[in-house]
Amino acid sequence: MAKPAAVQHVCTECGTSSGRWLGRCPGCGQFGTMLAEAVPARGPKPPARAAARPPLRL
């Protein structure tokens, strides 16, 4: 099952952001100004380590 899209709530008055909806903005104190915005998806993770090199002949 796919994860739901990430959402961030941003105040339209002062730009304060929150991970969840708040009725009152903690930054400016205005009510009802927090609007949901989609968070851009991250790209694929880089490989954990580099590919192994072929052994060197001594």
Summary of the structure (lengths in Angstrom):
residues: 58
radius of gyration: 21.5
end to end distance: 51.3
largest distance: 73.2
contacts: 86
relative contact order: 0.26
helix: 0%
strand: 24%
